[in-house]
Amino acid sequence: MSNDPKMVLPDEKSRWRCAHCGNLTRFDVTRASTVTEFWHADLAGFVTVEERNVGAEEVLAVSCRWCRAVDRIEIVPR
């Protein structure tokens, strides 16, 4: 992940805020991830995913759902 605040997921002590419109609750987040899953197919061919492990994850973009700003997203304390 980048050190750019908009490219980092908030943790339990922080949250995103749009510095343009003040939005604290609605963001479009584009992520890329590498996932390994264990699939169990029954005899009829229906699949159930029994295990899922995320190997790598990267935030590609974050934008404000209200005003569509992409360059004004910041991390603030909760």
PyMOL Python script that loads the backbone (N, CA, C, O; Angstrom):
from pymol import cmd

cmd.read_pdbstr("""\
ATOM      1  N   MET A   1       0.834  -1.186   0.000  1.00  0.00           N
ATOM      2  CA  MET A   1       0.000   0.000   0.000  1.00  0.00           C
ATOM      3  C   MET A   1       0.873   1.242   0.000  1.00  0.00           C
ATOM      4  O   MET A   1       2.013   1.215   0.463  1.00  0.00           O
ATOM      5  N   SER A   2       0.359   2.261  -0.492  1.00  0.00           N
ATOM      6  CA  SER A   2       1.058   3.533  -0.546  1.00  0.00           C
ATOM      7  C   SER A   2       0.979   4.232   0.806  1.00  0.00           C
ATOM      8  O   SER A   2       0.126   3.891   1.626  1.00  0.00           O
ATOM      9  N   ASN A   3       1.845   5.193   1.049  1.00  0.00           N
ATOM     10  CA  ASN A   3       1.763   6.016   2.252  1.00  0.00           C
ATOM     11  C   ASN A   3       0.733   7.121   2.102  1.00  0.00           C
ATOM     12  O   ASN A   3       0.440   7.828   3.066  1.00  0.00           O
ATOM     13  N   ASP A   4       0.188   7.277   0.924  1.00  0.00           N
ATOM     14  CA  ASP A   4      -0.856   8.251   0.660  1.00  0.00           C
ATOM     15  C   ASP A   4      -2.071   7.879   1.505  1.00  0.00           C
ATOM     16  O   ASP A   4      -2.548   6.750   1.392  1.00  0.00           O
ATOM     17  N   PRO A   5      -2.604   8.784   2.360  1.00  0.00           N
ATOM     18  CA  PRO A   5      -3.714   8.432   3.256  1.00  0.00           C
ATOM     19  C   PRO A   5      -4.921   7.841   2.553  1.00  0.00           C
ATOM     20  O   PRO A   5      -5.595   6.977   3.114  1.00  0.00           O
ATOM     21  N   LYS A   6      -5.212   8.292   1.324  1.00  0.00           N
ATOM     22  CA  LYS A   6      -6.400   7.774   0.655  1.00  0.00           C
ATOM     23  C   LYS A   6      -6.209   6.344   0.181  1.00  0.00           C
ATOM     24  O   LYS A   6      -7.175   5.692  -0.215  1.00  0.00           O
ATOM     25  N   MET A   7      -4.971   5.842   0.215  1.00  0.00           N
ATOM     26  CA  MET A   7      -4.687   4.495  -0.248  1.00  0.00           C
ATOM     27  C   MET A   7      -4.517   3.516   0.913  1.00  0.00           C
ATOM     28  O   MET A   7      -4.058   2.393   0.707  1.00  0.00           O
ATOM     29  N   VAL A   8      -4.876   3.921   2.114  1.00  0.00           N
ATOM     30  CA  VAL A   8      -4.737   3.090   3.302  1.00  0.00           C
ATOM     31  C   VAL A   8      -6.125   2.848   3.890  1.00  0.00           C
ATOM     32  O   VAL A   8      -6.947   3.761   3.957  1.00  0.00           O
ATOM     33  N   LEU A   9      -6.376   1.623   4.311  1.00  0.00           N
ATOM     34  CA  LEU A   9      -7.646   1.328   4.972  1.00  0.00           C
ATOM     35  C   LEU A   9      -7.619   1.858   6.401  1.00  0.00           C
ATOM     36  O   LEU A   9      -6.610   1.702   7.089  1.00  0.00           O
ATOM     37  N   PRO A  10      -8.692   2.474   6.860  1.00  0.00           N
ATOM     38  CA  PRO A  10      -8.751   2.926   8.248  1.00  0.00           C
ATOM     39  C   PRO A  10      -8.714   1.727   9.198  1.00  0.00           C
ATOM     40  O   PRO A  10      -9.080   0.614   8.823  1.00  0.00           O
ATOM     41  N   ASP A  11      -8.273   1.969  10.419  1.00  0.00           N
ATOM     42  CA  ASP A  11      -8.274   0.916  11.432  1.00  0.00           C
ATOM     43  C   ASP A  11      -9.304   1.260  12.500  1.00  0.00           C
ATOM     44  O   ASP A  11     -10.154   2.126  12.292  1.00  0.00           O
ATOM     45  N   GLU A  12      -9.229   0.580  13.646  1.00  0.00           N
ATOM     46  CA  GLU A  12     -10.236   0.791  14.689  1.00  0.00           C
ATOM     47  C   GLU A  12     -10.125   2.164  15.347  1.00  0.00           C
ATOM     48  O   GLU A  12     -11.040   2.575  16.060  1.00  0.00           O
ATOM     49  N   LYS A  13      -9.028   2.879  15.124  1.00  0.00           N
ATOM     50  CA  LYS A  13      -8.849   4.201  15.727  1.00  0.00           C
ATOM     51  C   LYS A  13      -8.964   5.343  14.719  1.00  0.00           C
ATOM     52  O   LYS A  13      -8.820   6.509  15.085  1.00  0.00           O
ATOM     53  N   SER A  14      -9.221   5.015  13.458  1.00  0.00           N
ATOM     54  CA  SER A  14      -9.273   6.062  12.436  1.00  0.00           C
ATOM     55  C   SER A  14     -10.430   5.824  11.474  1.00  0.00           C
ATOM     56  O   SER A  14     -11.062   4.768  11.478  1.00  0.00           O
ATOM     57  N   ARG A  15     -10.688   6.828  10.657  1.00  0.00           N
ATOM     58  CA  ARG A  15     -11.736   6.733   9.644  1.00  0.00           C
ATOM     59  C   ARG A  15     -11.393   7.672   8.498  1.00  0.00           C
ATOM     60  O   ARG A  15     -10.563   8.571   8.639  1.00  0.00           O
ATOM     61  N   TRP A  16     -12.048   7.450   7.355  1.00  0.00           N
ATOM     62  CA  TRP A  16     -11.870   8.358   6.233  1.00  0.00           C
ATOM     63  C   TRP A  16     -12.782   9.562   6.404  1.00  0.00           C
ATOM     64  O   TRP A  16     -13.848   9.473   7.014  1.00  0.00           O
ATOM     65  N   ARG A  17     -12.346  10.683   5.856  1.00  0.00           N
ATOM     66  CA  ARG A  17     -13.158  11.897   5.795  1.00  0.00           C
ATOM     67  C   ARG A  17     -12.849  12.586   4.479  1.00  0.00           C
ATOM     68  O   ARG A  17     -11.690  12.695   4.079  1.00  0.00           O
ATOM     69  N   CYS A  18     -13.895  13.052   3.807  1.00  0.00           N
ATOM     70  CA  CYS A  18     -13.697  13.837   2.594  1.00  0.00           C
ATOM     71  C   CYS A  18     -13.495  15.290   3.015  1.00  0.00           C
ATOM     72  O   CYS A  18     -14.399  15.914   3.570  1.00  0.00           O
ATOM     73  N   ALA A  19     -12.315  15.820   2.750  1.00  0.00           N
ATOM     74  CA  ALA A  19     -12.009  17.203   3.121  1.00  0.00           C
ATOM     75  C   ALA A  19     -12.738  18.208   2.229  1.00  0.00           C
ATOM     76  O   ALA A  19     -12.766  19.399   2.538  1.00  0.00           O
ATOM     77  N   HIS A  20     -13.325  17.742   1.136  1.00  0.00           N
ATOM     78  CA  HIS A  20     -14.053  18.645   0.235  1.00  0.00           C
ATOM     79  C   HIS A  20     -15.473  18.902   0.732  1.00  0.00           C
ATOM     80  O   HIS A  20     -15.901  20.053   0.824  1.00  0.00           O
ATOM     81  N   CYS A  21     -16.214  17.820   1.057  1.00  0.00           N
ATOM     82  CA  CYS A  21     -17.624  17.990   1.436  1.00  0.00           C
ATOM     83  C   CYS A  21     -17.930  17.588   2.881  1.00  0.00           C
ATOM     84  O   CYS A  21     -19.040  17.831   3.356  1.00  0.00           O
ATOM     85  N   GLY A  22     -16.977  16.981   3.589  1.00  0.00           N
ATOM     86  CA  GLY A  22     -17.199  16.604   4.979  1.00  0.00           C
ATOM     87  C   GLY A  22     -17.754  15.206   5.185  1.00  0.00           C
ATOM     88  O   GLY A  22     -17.958  14.798   6.328  1.00  0.00           O
ATOM     89  N   ASN A  23     -18.004  14.464   4.123  1.00  0.00           N
ATOM     90  CA  ASN A  23     -18.535  13.106   4.213  1.00  0.00           C
ATOM     91  C   ASN A  23     -17.658  12.234   5.114  1.00  0.00           C
ATOM     92  O   ASN A  23     -16.433  12.242   4.998  1.00  0.00           O
ATOM     93  N   LEU A  24     -18.301  11.481   6.013  1.00  0.00           N
ATOM     94  CA  LEU A  24     -17.603  10.534   6.882  1.00  0.00           C
ATOM     95  C   LEU A  24     -18.062   9.099   6.672  1.00  0.00           C
ATOM     96  O   LEU A  24     -17.492   8.185   7.268  1.00  0.00           O
ATOM     97  N   THR A  25     -19.078   8.874   5.840  1.00  0.00           N
ATOM     98  CA  THR A  25     -19.725   7.557   5.834  1.00  0.00           C
ATOM     99  C   THR A  25     -19.822   6.843   4.495  1.00  0.00           C
ATOM    100  O   THR A  25     -20.079   5.639   4.488  1.00  0.00           O
ATOM    101  N   ARG A  26     -19.632   7.505   3.370  1.00  0.00           N
ATOM    102  CA  ARG A  26     -19.861   6.862   2.073  1.00  0.00           C
ATOM    103  C   ARG A  26     -18.664   7.066   1.148  1.00  0.00           C
ATOM    104  O   ARG A  26     -18.350   8.188   0.751  1.00  0.00           O
ATOM    105  N   PHE A  27     -17.999   5.947   0.811  1.00  0.00           N
ATOM    106  CA  PHE A  27     -16.827   6.001  -0.068  1.00  0.00           C
ATOM    107  C   PHE A  27     -16.866   4.826  -1.027  1.00  0.00           C
ATOM    108  O   PHE A  27     -17.313   3.737  -0.667  1.00  0.00           O
ATOM    109  N   ASP A  28     -16.399   5.046  -2.244  1.00  0.00           N
ATOM    110  CA  ASP A  28     -16.205   3.968  -3.206  1.00  0.00           C
ATOM    111  C   ASP A  28     -14.744   3.555  -3.104  1.00  0.00           C
ATOM    112  O   ASP A  28     -13.846   4.377  -3.281  1.00  0.00           O
ATOM    113  N   VAL A  29     -14.510   2.278  -2.819  1.00  0.00           N
ATOM    114  CA  VAL A  29     -13.161   1.757  -2.616  1.00  0.00           C
ATOM    115  C   VAL A  29     -12.894   0.683  -3.668  1.00  0.00           C
ATOM    116  O   VAL A  29     -13.650  -0.281  -3.788  1.00  0.00           O
ATOM    117  N   THR A  30     -11.821   0.857  -4.423  1.00  0.00           N
ATOM    118  CA  THR A  30     -11.391  -0.141  -5.404  1.00  0.00           C
ATOM    119  C   THR A  30     -10.170  -0.835  -4.832  1.00  0.00           C
ATOM    120  O   THR A  30      -9.170  -0.192  -4.515  1.00  0.00           O
ATOM    121  N   ARG A  31     -10.260  -2.182  -4.700  1.00  0.00           N
ATOM    122  CA  ARG A  31      -9.158  -2.959  -4.134  1.00  0.00           C
ATOM    123  C   ARG A  31      -8.795  -4.098  -5.069  1.00  0.00           C
ATOM    124  O   ARG A  31      -9.636  -4.604  -5.813  1.00  0.00           O
ATOM    125  N   ALA A  32      -7.537  -4.492  -5.020  1.00  0.00           N
ATOM    126  CA  ALA A  32      -7.062  -5.679  -5.733  1.00  0.00           C
ATOM    127  C   ALA A  32      -6.540  -6.640  -4.676  1.00  0.00           C
ATOM    128  O   ALA A  32      -5.826  -6.234  -3.759  1.00  0.00           O
ATOM    129  N   SER A  33      -6.895  -7.915  -4.804  1.00  0.00           N
ATOM    130  CA  SER A  33      -6.430  -8.883  -3.814  1.00  0.00           C
ATOM    131  C   SER A  33      -6.118 -10.214  -4.475  1.00  0.00           C
ATOM    132  O   SER A  33      -6.678 -10.570  -5.512  1.00  0.00           O
ATOM    133  N   THR A  34      -5.200 -10.938  -3.835  1.00  0.00           N
ATOM    134  CA  THR A  34      -4.871 -12.298  -4.229  1.00  0.00           C
ATOM    135  C   THR A  34      -5.483 -13.204  -3.176  1.00  0.00           C
ATOM    136  O   THR A  34      -5.179 -13.079  -1.990  1.00  0.00           O
ATOM    137  N   VAL A  35      -6.344 -14.113  -3.605  1.00  0.00           N
ATOM    138  CA  VAL A  35      -7.105 -14.944  -2.674  1.00  0.00           C
ATOM    139  C   VAL A  35      -6.913 -16.412  -3.030  1.00  0.00           C
ATOM    140  O   VAL A  35      -6.944 -16.789  -4.202  1.00  0.00           O
ATOM    141  N   THR A  36      -6.714 -17.239  -2.001  1.00  0.00           N
ATOM    142  CA  THR A  36      -6.688 -18.685  -2.174  1.00  0.00           C
ATOM    143  C   THR A  36      -7.907 -19.246  -1.458  1.00  0.00           C
ATOM    144  O   THR A  36      -8.128 -18.961  -0.281  1.00  0.00           O
ATOM    145  N   GLU A  37      -8.702 -20.046  -2.171  1.00  0.00           N
ATOM    146  CA  GLU A  37      -9.920 -20.616  -1.590  1.00  0.00           C
ATOM    147  C   GLU A  37      -9.903 -22.136  -1.716  1.00  0.00           C
ATOM    148  O   GLU A  37      -9.361 -22.692  -2.671  1.00  0.00           O
ATOM    149  N   PHE A  38     -10.512 -22.797  -0.725  1.00  0.00           N
ATOM    150  CA  PHE A  38     -10.756 -24.235  -0.808  1.00  0.00           C
ATOM    151  C   PHE A  38     -12.210 -24.406  -1.209  1.00  0.00           C
ATOM    152  O   PHE A  38     -13.120 -24.038  -0.467  1.00  0.00           O
ATOM    153  N   TRP A  39     -12.418 -24.968  -2.394  1.00  0.00           N
ATOM    154  CA  TRP A  39     -13.767 -25.198  -2.907  1.00  0.00           C
ATOM    155  C   TRP A  39     -14.130 -26.651  -2.714  1.00  0.00           C
ATOM    156  O   TRP A  39     -13.343 -27.542  -3.032  1.00  0.00           O
ATOM    157  N   HIS A  40     -15.328 -26.895  -2.189  1.00  0.00           N
ATOM    158  CA  HIS A  40     -15.855 -28.247  -2.023  1.00  0.00           C
ATOM    159  C   HIS A  40     -17.077 -28.373  -2.927  1.00  0.00           C
ATOM    160  O   HIS A  40     -18.103 -27.736  -2.691  1.00  0.00           O
ATOM    161  N   ALA A  41     -16.957 -29.196  -3.958  1.00  0.00           N
ATOM    162  CA  ALA A  41     -18.071 -29.423  -4.880  1.00  0.00           C
ATOM    163  C   ALA A  41     -18.786 -30.709  -4.476  1.00  0.00           C
ATOM    164  O   ALA A  41     -18.152 -31.747  -4.288  1.00  0.00           O
ATOM    165  N   ASP A  42     -20.118 -30.633  -4.343  1.00  0.00           N
ATOM    166  CA  ASP A  42     -20.863 -31.856  -4.036  1.00  0.00           C
ATOM    167  C   ASP A  42     -21.037 -32.676  -5.313  1.00  0.00           C
ATOM    168  O   ASP A  42     -20.608 -32.247  -6.385  1.00  0.00           O
ATOM    169  N   LEU A  43     -21.650 -33.829  -5.211  1.00  0.00           N
ATOM    170  CA  LEU A  43     -21.782 -34.719  -6.361  1.00  0.00           C
ATOM    171  C   LEU A  43     -22.641 -34.126  -7.473  1.00  0.00           C
ATOM    172  O   LEU A  43     -22.520 -34.528  -8.630  1.00  0.00           O
ATOM    173  N   ALA A  44     -23.502 -33.181  -7.133  1.00  0.00           N
ATOM    174  CA  ALA A  44     -24.324 -32.518  -8.149  1.00  0.00           C
ATOM    175  C   ALA A  44     -23.570 -31.367  -8.818  1.00  0.00           C
ATOM    176  O   ALA A  44     -24.051 -30.794  -9.795  1.00  0.00           O
ATOM    177  N   GLY A  45     -22.396 -31.030  -8.295  1.00  0.00           N
ATOM    178  CA  GLY A  45     -21.588 -29.971  -8.890  1.00  0.00           C
ATOM    179  C   GLY A  45     -21.731 -28.602  -8.250  1.00  0.00           C
ATOM    180  O   GLY A  45     -21.141 -27.631  -8.724  1.00  0.00           O
ATOM    181  N   PHE A  46     -22.509 -28.512  -7.175  1.00  0.00           N
ATOM    182  CA  PHE A  46     -22.663 -27.234  -6.482  1.00  0.00           C
ATOM    183  C   PHE A  46     -21.464 -27.007  -5.566  1.00  0.00           C
ATOM    184  O   PHE A  46     -21.060 -27.900  -4.821  1.00  0.00           O
ATOM    185  N   VAL A  47     -20.904 -25.804  -5.632  1.00  0.00           N
ATOM    186  CA  VAL A  47     -19.669 -25.499  -4.906  1.00  0.00           C
ATOM    187  C   VAL A  47     -19.958 -24.705  -3.643  1.00  0.00           C
ATOM    188  O   VAL A  47     -20.774 -23.784  -3.642  1.00  0.00           O
ATOM    189  N   THR A  48     -19.272 -25.082  -2.567  1.00  0.00           N
ATOM    190  CA  THR A  48     -19.258 -24.331  -1.327  1.00  0.00           C
ATOM    191  C   THR A  48     -17.810 -23.946  -1.052  1.00  0.00           C
ATOM    192  O   THR A  48     -16.924 -24.800  -1.081  1.00  0.00           O
ATOM    193  N   VAL A  49     -17.563 -22.664  -0.785  1.00  0.00           N
ATOM    194  CA  VAL A  49     -16.219 -22.225  -0.416  1.00  0.00           C
ATOM    195  C   VAL A  49     -16.084 -22.432   1.086  1.00  0.00           C
ATOM    196  O   VAL A  49     -16.771 -21.782   1.874  1.00  0.00           O
ATOM    197  N   GLU A  50     -15.185 -23.349   1.484  1.00  0.00           N
ATOM    198  CA  GLU A  50     -15.036 -23.692   2.898  1.00  0.00           C
ATOM    199  C   GLU A  50     -13.912 -22.928   3.587  1.00  0.00           C
ATOM    200  O   GLU A  50     -13.947 -22.747   4.804  1.00  0.00           O
ATOM    201  N   GLU A  51     -12.924 -22.482   2.831  1.00  0.00           N
ATOM    202  CA  GLU A  51     -11.839 -21.678   3.398  1.00  0.00           C
ATOM    203  C   GLU A  51     -11.497 -20.572   2.420  1.00  0.00           C
ATOM    204  O   GLU A  51     -11.568 -20.755   1.205  1.00  0.00           O
ATOM    205  N   ARG A  52     -11.127 -19.426   2.959  1.00  0.00           N
ATOM    206  CA  ARG A  52     -10.717 -18.297   2.117  1.00  0.00           C
ATOM    207  C   ARG A  52      -9.579 -17.574   2.818  1.00  0.00           C
ATOM    208  O   ARG A  52      -9.736 -17.119   3.951  1.00  0.00           O
ATOM    209  N   ASN A  53      -8.436 -17.464   2.155  1.00  0.00           N
ATOM    210  CA  ASN A  53      -7.275 -16.767   2.703  1.00  0.00           C
ATOM    211  C   ASN A  53      -6.865 -15.659   1.747  1.00  0.00           C
ATOM    212  O   ASN A  53      -6.631 -15.901   0.563  1.00  0.00           O
ATOM    213  N   VAL A  54      -6.780 -14.442   2.271  1.00  0.00           N
ATOM    214  CA  VAL A  54      -6.335 -13.306   1.466  1.00  0.00           C
ATOM    215  C   VAL A  54      -4.822 -13.213   1.607  1.00  0.00           C
ATOM    216  O   VAL A  54      -4.303 -12.978   2.698  1.00  0.00           O
ATOM    217  N   GLY A  55      -4.118 -13.401   0.487  1.00  0.00           N
ATOM    218  CA  GLY A  55      -2.664 -13.388   0.511  1.00  0.00           C
ATOM    219  C   GLY A  55      -2.083 -11.995   0.415  1.00  0.00           C
ATOM    220  O   GLY A  55      -1.136 -11.670   1.132  1.00  0.00           O
ATOM    221  N   ALA A  56      -2.622 -11.180  -0.441  1.00  0.00           N
ATOM    222  CA  ALA A  56      -2.145  -9.810  -0.626  1.00  0.00           C
ATOM    223  C   ALA A  56      -3.341  -8.940  -0.967  1.00  0.00           C
ATOM    224  O   ALA A  56      -4.284  -9.376  -1.628  1.00  0.00           O
ATOM    225  N   GLU A  57      -3.282  -7.710  -0.503  1.00  0.00           N
ATOM    226  CA  GLU A  57      -4.390  -6.799  -0.767  1.00  0.00           C
ATOM    227  C   GLU A  57      -3.835  -5.393  -0.936  1.00  0.00           C
ATOM    228  O   GLU A  57      -2.945  -4.970  -0.199  1.00  0.00           O
ATOM    229  N   GLU A  58      -4.368  -4.682  -1.909  1.00  0.00           N
ATOM    230  CA  GLU A  58      -3.907  -3.324  -2.179  1.00  0.00           C
ATOM    231  C   GLU A  58      -5.113  -2.439  -2.475  1.00  0.00           C
ATOM    232  O   GLU A  58      -5.987  -2.807  -3.259  1.00  0.00           O
ATOM    233  N   VAL A  59      -5.150  -1.283  -1.848  1.00  0.00           N
ATOM    234  CA  VAL A  59      -6.187  -0.296  -2.138  1.00  0.00           C
ATOM    235  C   VAL A  59      -5.727   0.485  -3.362  1.00  0.00           C
ATOM    236  O   VAL A  59      -4.676   1.125  -3.340  1.00  0.00           O
ATOM    237  N   LEU A  60      -6.515   0.429  -4.422  1.00  0.00           N
ATOM    238  CA  LEU A  60      -6.155   1.104  -5.669  1.00  0.00           C
ATOM    239  C   LEU A  60      -6.693   2.528  -5.737  1.00  0.00           C
ATOM    240  O   LEU A  60      -6.029   3.425  -6.256  1.00  0.00           O
ATOM    241  N   ALA A  61      -7.904   2.732  -5.208  1.00  0.00           N
ATOM    242  CA  ALA A  61      -8.517   4.061  -5.284  1.00  0.00           C
ATOM    243  C   ALA A  61      -9.608   4.196  -4.236  1.00  0.00           C
ATOM    244  O   ALA A  61     -10.281   3.225  -3.888  1.00  0.00           O
ATOM    245  N   VAL A  62      -9.773   5.417  -3.740  1.00  0.00           N
ATOM    246  CA  VAL A  62     -10.863   5.753  -2.819  1.00  0.00           C
ATOM    247  C   VAL A  62     -11.452   7.067  -3.300  1.00  0.00           C
ATOM    248  O   VAL A  62     -10.725   8.031  -3.541  1.00  0.00           O
ATOM    249  N   SER A  63     -12.767   7.104  -3.440  1.00  0.00           N
ATOM    250  CA  SER A  63     -13.427   8.352  -3.828  1.00  0.00           C
ATOM    251  C   SER A  63     -14.650   8.574  -2.951  1.00  0.00           C
ATOM    252  O   SER A  63     -15.245   7.626  -2.439  1.00  0.00           O
ATOM    253  N   CYS A  64     -15.010   9.830  -2.787  1.00  0.00           N
ATOM    254  CA  CYS A  64     -16.178  10.203  -1.995  1.00  0.00           C
ATOM    255  C   CYS A  64     -17.438   9.895  -2.792  1.00  0.00           C
ATOM    256  O   CYS A  64     -17.555  10.305  -3.947  1.00  0.00           O
ATOM    257  N   ARG A  65     -18.363   9.191  -2.200  1.00  0.00           N
ATOM    258  CA  ARG A  65     -19.610   8.846  -2.880  1.00  0.00           C
ATOM    259  C   ARG A  65     -20.480  10.083  -3.075  1.00  0.00           C
ATOM    260  O   ARG A  65     -21.254  10.137  -4.031  1.00  0.00           O
ATOM    261  N   TRP A  66     -20.375  11.079  -2.194  1.00  0.00           N
ATOM    262  CA  TRP A  66     -21.226  12.258  -2.289  1.00  0.00           C
ATOM    263  C   TRP A  66     -20.765  13.240  -3.355  1.00  0.00           C
ATOM    264  O   TRP A  66     -21.559  13.660  -4.196  1.00  0.00           O
ATOM    265  N   CYS A  67     -19.479  13.613  -3.326  1.00  0.00           N
ATOM    266  CA  CYS A  67     -19.014  14.664  -4.248  1.00  0.00           C
ATOM    267  C   CYS A  67     -18.039  14.145  -5.300  1.00  0.00           C
ATOM    268  O   CYS A  67     -17.600  14.900  -6.167  1.00  0.00           O
ATOM    269  N   ARG A  68     -17.698  12.854  -5.226  1.00  0.00           N
ATOM    270  CA  ARG A  68     -16.807  12.192  -6.187  1.00  0.00           C
ATOM    271  C   ARG A  68     -15.345  12.640  -6.099  1.00  0.00           C
ATOM    272  O   ARG A  68     -14.550  12.304  -6.976  1.00  0.00           O
ATOM    273  N   ALA A  69     -14.978  13.389  -5.062  1.00  0.00           N
ATOM    274  CA  ALA A  69     -13.579  13.810  -4.916  1.00  0.00           C
ATOM    275  C   ALA A  69     -12.685  12.588  -4.739  1.00  0.00           C
ATOM    276  O   ALA A  69     -13.035  11.648  -4.025  1.00  0.00           O
ATOM    277  N   VAL A  70     -11.538  12.610  -5.390  1.00  0.00           N
ATOM    278  CA  VAL A  70     -10.576  11.516  -5.248  1.00  0.00           C
ATOM    279  C   VAL A  70      -9.285  11.998  -4.598  1.00  0.00           C
ATOM    280  O   VAL A  70      -8.492  11.187  -4.119  1.00  0.00           O
ATOM    281  N   ASP A  71      -9.070  13.299  -4.578  1.00  0.00           N
ATOM    282  CA  ASP A  71      -7.820  13.843  -4.062  1.00  0.00           C
ATOM    283  C   ASP A  71      -7.982  14.561  -2.727  1.00  0.00           C
ATOM    284  O   ASP A  71      -7.062  15.244  -2.276  1.00  0.00           O
ATOM    285  N   ARG A  72      -9.135  14.413  -2.097  1.00  0.00           N
ATOM    286  CA  ARG A  72      -9.393  15.120  -0.832  1.00  0.00           C
ATOM    287  C   ARG A  72      -9.751  14.163   0.298  1.00  0.00           C
ATOM    288  O   ARG A  72     -10.248  14.602   1.335  1.00  0.00           O
ATOM    289  N   ILE A  73      -9.507  12.861   0.122  1.00  0.00           N
ATOM    290  CA  ILE A  73      -9.822  11.875   1.151  1.00  0.00           C
ATOM    291  C   ILE A  73      -8.667  11.839   2.146  1.00  0.00           C
ATOM    292  O   ILE A  73      -7.505  11.706   1.762  1.00  0.00           O
ATOM    293  N   GLU A  74      -9.004  11.958   3.430  1.00  0.00           N
ATOM    294  CA  GLU A  74      -7.977  11.961   4.465  1.00  0.00           C
ATOM    295  C   GLU A  74      -8.333  10.984   5.574  1.00  0.00           C
ATOM    296  O   GLU A  74      -9.494  10.604   5.730  1.00  0.00           O
ATOM    297  N   ILE A  75      -7.331  10.583   6.339  1.00  0.00           N
ATOM    298  CA  ILE A  75      -7.536   9.732   7.510  1.00  0.00           C
ATOM    299  C   ILE A  75      -7.623  10.650   8.725  1.00  0.00           C
ATOM    300  O   ILE A  75      -6.755  11.498   8.934  1.00  0.00           O
ATOM    301  N   VAL A  76      -8.687  10.474   9.535  1.00  0.00           N
ATOM    302  CA  VAL A  76      -8.869  11.271  10.751  1.00  0.00           C
ATOM    303  C   VAL A  76      -9.168  10.331  11.914  1.00  0.00           C
ATOM    304  O   VAL A  76      -9.616   9.206  11.692  1.00  0.00           O
ATOM    305  N   PRO A  77      -8.925  10.775  13.162  1.00  0.00           N
ATOM    306  CA  PRO A  77      -9.268   9.940  14.320  1.00  0.00           C
ATOM    307  C   PRO A  77     -10.774   9.735  14.409  1.00  0.00           C
ATOM    308  O   PRO A  77     -11.551  10.584  13.973  1.00  0.00           O
ATOM    309  N   ARG A  78     -11.182   8.600  14.976  1.00  0.00           N
ATOM    310  CA  ARG A  78     -12.612   8.352  15.204  1.00  0.00           C
ATOM    311  C   ARG A  78     -13.098   9.182  16.362  1.00  0.00           C
ATOM    312  O   ARG A  78     -14.275   9.119  16.716  1.00  0.00           O
TER     313      ARG A  78
END
""", "prot")
cmd.dss("prot")
cmd.show_as("cartoon", "prot")
cmd.util.cbc("prot")
cmd.orient("prot")
